[in-house]
Amino acid sequence: MSWLEIIGFITVIYYIVYFVLPWFIDCDIQLYFKSKFGQPIEVLKGQIIWITGASSGIGESLAYELAKIDCKLVLSARREEELKRVKENCLKFNSNLKDADIHVLPLDLCNLQSHEKALNSVIEKFGKLDILVNNAGRSQRANWEKIDVKVDKELFEVNVFSLIALSRLVYRHFVANNNKKGYIVVNSSLAGLFGVPFSGSYTGSKHALHGYFESLRLEKLGVAEVDLTLICPGAVATPILTESFTEEVGKKFGEPAEMQAKNKLQAERCAYLMAVAMANRVKECWIAHSVSLQLTYLARYYPNLAHIIVMYLGQTFFQRLRDNRETVKTENK
């Protein structure tokens, strides 16, 4: 067999693997192999990890996952009582943890003036910070053309500007106090990679996060050892739908999510895979059920083919894939 034949054979096998394997896994292929053969999540043991949006959903489940391996946690969100509940559960998951190992730090991220005080509270409590996990955020269900621009601004305040402001503050802290070392994790979305129907402002906010943080990654090459991971989940069983923005200012979507839908990943599984990504310092990862995963590979590597398939499937398919039902009626029907 000639070298060209060998190279051709390897290429064919490579594409077959990338076409077949995503039908049987719930994360991208790199993360899948990291979960099997990479660093175990126990390498995070003992690290000081600050999680925003820790009072429910993925943030709550991630707190439990990290508590199991003796991480010291800072839990932030607006609802202090819910944070206390999460803390109590963390202590139940791991009897080795002491009350002082988990710091409940109520925080309204949109109050930018409170960020420095919050960071100082973390440093006063633990003496340092190893990892910031930007998990807070809200989703949206709305017709694109009917969205009030004030909704766009408010959603960007929550999902982008508050997160960027805190990350800049923490980055400066890492450079000044951690010998230019640190780690920032950003919980983005598959919506940060391609358009998602009936979530125009939300999709725009997630695309913005990728723009901001990819710029940071490239700008600081060889300057500082501050690692960055962009986590991109698909549909996950969390109560986020109830609090989702709509097209009207001050109006929440209000309807409960279907927590046991087949197309949704459980928050506990998503949190475990996030921990794997953190342990292995992956740059970007996708976490979703197989159909969403295959569509993501198509959109990223075969955009022309993806366009044809998307046109065939239609927007209702994507609503059912995400919410297990048609949550928003298109105005064009």
C-alpha positions in Angstrom: 0.0 0.0 0.0 1.5 3.4 -1.0 1.8 6.4 1.3 -1.0 8.1 -0.6 -3.3 5.1 -0.1 -2.4 5.0 3.6 -3.2 8.7 4.0 -6.4 8.3 2.1 -7.4 5.3 4.3 -6.7 7.3 7.5 -8.7 10.3 6.2 -11.7 8.1 5.4 -11.6 6.5 8.9 -11.2 9.9 10.4 -14.4 11.2 8.8 -16.3 8.0 9.5 -15.5 8.4 13.2 -16.6 12.0 13.2 -19.8 11.1 11.5 -20.7 8.0 13.5 -19.4 8.6 17.1 -21.4 11.7 17.9 -24.6 9.7 17.5 -23.6 7.7 20.6 -22.1 10.3 22.9 -23.4 13.5 24.7 -20.4 15.7 24.2 -17.9 16.6 21.4 -15.3 13.9 20.6 -12.4 15.7 22.2 -14.2 16.0 25.5 -15.4 12.4 25.2 -11.8 11.1 25.0 -10.8 13.4 27.8 -13.5 11.9 30.0 -12.1 8.4 29.2 -8.4 9.0 29.0 -7.6 12.5 30.2 -7.0 14.0 33.6 -9.6 12.9 36.2 -11.7 15.6 37.8 -9.9 14.9 41.1 -7.0 17.1 39.9 -9.2 20.0 40.9 -9.2 18.9 44.5 -8.5 21.7 47.0 -8.9 24.5 44.5 -10.8 27.7 45.3 -13.6 27.9 42.7 -16.1 30.8 42.5 -19.4 29.8 40.7 -21.9 32.5 39.7 -25.5 31.5 39.1 -25.0 28.7 41.7 -28.5 28.8 43.1 -30.1 26.4 40.6 -29.6 24.5 37.3 -26.2 23.8 36.0 -24.4 26.0 38.5 -26.0 24.1 41.4 -25.1 20.7 39.9 -21.6 21.9 39.3 -21.2 22.9 42.9 -22.2 19.4 44.0 -19.8 17.8 41.5 -16.9 19.9 42.8 -17.9 19.5 46.4 -17.6 15.7 46.1 -13.8 16.1 45.2 -13.0 18.5 48.1 -13.0 21.8 46.2 -13.5 24.9 48.3 -16.4 26.8 46.8 -17.7 30.4 46.6 -21.4 30.3 45.6 -22.9 33.4 44.2 -26.4 34.4 42.9 -29.1 36.8 44.0 -31.1 34.4 46.1 -29.3 33.9 49.4 -31.7 31.3 50.7 -31.2 29.2 47.7 -27.5 29.5 48.0 -27.7 28.4 51.6 -29.7 25.3 50.5 -27.0 24.5 47.9 -24.3 24.8 50.5 -26.1 22.5 52.9 -26.4 19.9 50.1 -22.7 20.3 49.3 -21.8 19.5 52.9 -24.1 16.4 52.8 -22.4 15.2 49.6 -19.0 15.3 51.3 -18.6 14.9 55.0 -14.9 15.9 54.7 -15.9 19.5 53.8 -16.3 21.9 56.7 -18.7 24.8 56.9 -15.9 27.2 56.3 -15.0 25.5 53.0 -18.1 26.9 51.3 -18.7 30.6 51.2 -22.2 31.9 50.4 -21.7 35.2 48.6 -25.0 36.8 47.4 -24.3 38.9 44.3 -26.3 40.8 41.8 -24.0 40.7 38.8 -25.7 43.6 37.1 -24.6 45.8 40.0 -21.1 46.3 38.6 -20.0 48.4 41.6 -20.4 45.4 43.9 -17.9 43.2 42.0 -14.7 44.5 43.6 -16.2 44.1 47.1 -17.3 40.5 46.2 -13.8 39.6 45.0 -12.2 41.1 48.1 -14.6 38.9 50.2 -13.4 35.8 48.4 -9.7 36.7 49.0 -10.4 37.6 52.6 -12.1 34.2 53.1 -9.7 31.9 51.3 -6.6 34.0 50.7 -6.7 33.3 47.0 -8.9 32.4 44.0 -8.0 29.7 41.5 -11.0 29.5 39.1 -13.9 31.7 38.2 -16.9 29.9 36.6 -19.1 32.4 34.9 -22.4 30.5 34.9 -25.1 33.1 35.5 -27.4 34.1 32.7 -31.0 34.0 31.3 -32.5 32.7 28.1 -35.2 34.1 25.9 -38.3 33.1 23.8 -39.5 35.7 21.4 -40.3 36.6 17.8 -37.2 38.4 16.4 -38.9 41.4 14.8 -41.1 42.1 17.9 -38.3 42.3 20.4 -38.1 45.7 22.2 -34.6 47.0 22.0 -34.7 47.6 25.7 -35.0 43.8 26.1 -31.8 43.4 24.0 -30.0 45.9 26.3 -31.3 44.2 29.5 -30.4 40.7 28.3 -26.9 41.9 27.3 -26.5 43.5 30.7 -27.2 40.1 32.3 -25.5 37.7 29.9 -22.6 39.8 28.7 -21.6 43.1 30.3 -21.9 42.0 33.9 -20.0 38.8 33.2 -17.2 40.6 31.2 -16.8 43.2 34.0 -16.3 40.5 36.6 -14.0 38.6 34.4 -11.8 41.6 33.7 -11.6 42.3 37.4 -10.6 38.7 38.2 -8.2 38.6 35.3 -6.4 41.6 36.7 -6.3 39.9 40.0 -4.7 36.8 38.5 -2.1 38.8 36.8 -1.2 41.0 39.8 -1.5 38.4 42.6 -1.3 34.9 41.1 2.0 35.2 39.2 0.0 35.8 36.0 -1.7 32.4 36.5 -5.4 31.6 36.7 -8.4 30.1 35.0 -11.7 31.5 33.7 -14.6 29.2 32.7 -17.5 30.6 30.7 -20.8 28.8 30.4 -21.9 29.8 26.9 -24.2 27.8 24.7 -24.5 26.0 21.4 -26.4 29.2 20.6 -23.0 30.9 20.7 -21.9 28.9 17.6 -24.9 29.3 15.3 -28.3 31.0 15.1 -31.2 29.7 17.2 -34.8 30.6 16.3 -37.0 32.6 18.7 -34.0 33.6 20.9 -32.5 36.4 18.9 -31.2 38.5 21.8 -30.0 35.5 23.7 -28.2 34.1 20.7 -26.6 37.5 20.1 -25.4 37.6 23.7 -23.8 34.2 23.5 -22.0 35.0 20.2 -20.8 38.2 21.9 -19.2 36.1 24.7 -17.2 34.1 22.2 -16.0 37.3 20.6 -14.9 38.8 23.8 -13.1 35.8 25.2 -11.5 34.6 22.0 -10.0 38.1 21.7 -8.7 37.7 25.2 -7.2 34.3 24.4 -5.3 35.5 21.4 -4.3 38.8 22.9 -2.6 37.3 25.9 -0.7 34.5 24.1 2.7 34.3 25.8 1.8 37.2 28.1 0.0 35.4 30.9 -1.0 31.9 31.9 -4.6 32.5 32.4 -6.5 29.6 30.9 -9.9 30.0 29.3 -12.6 27.4 28.6 -15.8 28.1 26.7 -18.5 25.6 27.7 -21.3 25.2 25.1 -24.3 23.2 26.3 -27.3 22.3 24.3 -30.7 21.7 25.8 -30.3 20.9 29.5 -33.1 20.1 32.0 -33.1 23.2 34.2 -35.8 25.6 35.2 -34.3 28.4 33.0 -37.4 28.6 30.7 -39.6 30.1 33.5 -37.3 33.1 33.9 -36.6 33.5 30.2 -36.8 37.0 28.7 -39.5 37.5 26.1 -40.0 40.3 23.5 -41.5 42.7 26.1 -39.7 44.6 28.8 -40.3 43.2 32.2 -42.2 40.2 31.0 -40.9 36.7 31.7 -41.8 33.6 29.7 -43.3 32.1 32.8 -44.0 28.5 31.5 -42.2 25.6 33.2 -39.7 23.5 31.3 -40.2 19.8 30.6 -37.5 18.4 32.9 -37.6 14.8 31.6 -37.7 15.5 27.9 -35.6 12.9 26.0 -33.7 15.5 24.0 -32.5 17.2 27.2 -29.3 16.4 29.1 -29.7 16.2 32.9 -28.0 19.0 34.7 -26.0 16.5 36.7 -24.5 15.0 33.6 -23.7 18.4 32.1 -22.0 19.5 35.3 -19.8 16.4 35.4 -18.7 17.0 31.8 -18.0 20.6 32.7 -15.8 19.4 35.5 -14.0 17.1 33.0 -13.4 20.1 30.7 -12.1 22.1 33.6 -9.8 19.3 34.8 -8.3 19.1 31.3 -8.3 22.8 30.5 -10.0 22.3 27.2 -10.4 25.5 25.1 -14.0 24.9 24.0 -16.4 22.0 24.4 -19.9 21.1 23.3 -22.3 19.2 25.6 -25.6 18.0 24.2 -27.6 15.0 23.1 -26.6 13.3 19.8 -29.0 15.2 17.4 -27.9 18.6 18.6 -24.3 17.4 18.6 -24.4 16.2 14.9 -26.1 19.5 13.9 -23.3 21.4 15.6 -20.6 19.4 13.7 -22.5 20.1 10.5 -22.8 23.8 11.2 -19.2 24.2 12.2 -17.5 22.0 9.5 -20.0 21.7 6.6 -22.0 25.0 6.7 -23.4 24.7 3.1 -24.7 21.2 3.8 -26.0 22.4 7.2 -27.9 25.2 5.5 -29.7 22.7 3.3 -30.6 20.4 6.2 -31.8 23.3 8.4 -34.1 24.6 5.6 -35.5 21.1 5.3 -36.0 20.6 9.0 -37.7 24.0 9.6 -37.8 26.2 12.8 -40.5 24.1 14.5 -38.0 21.1 14.6 -35.5 23.2 16.5 -38.1 24.4 19.0 -39.0 20.8 19.7 -35.4 19.8 20.0 -34.8 22.5 22.6 -38.1 22.7 24.5 -39.8 19.5 23.5 -42.7 21.7 22.2 -43.4 24.7 20.1 -42.9 27.5 22.7 -43.3 30.5 20.3 -45.7 30.7 17.3 -44.0 32.3 14.3 -45.8 35.4 12.9 -45.4 34.2 9.3 -47.6 31.1 9.6 
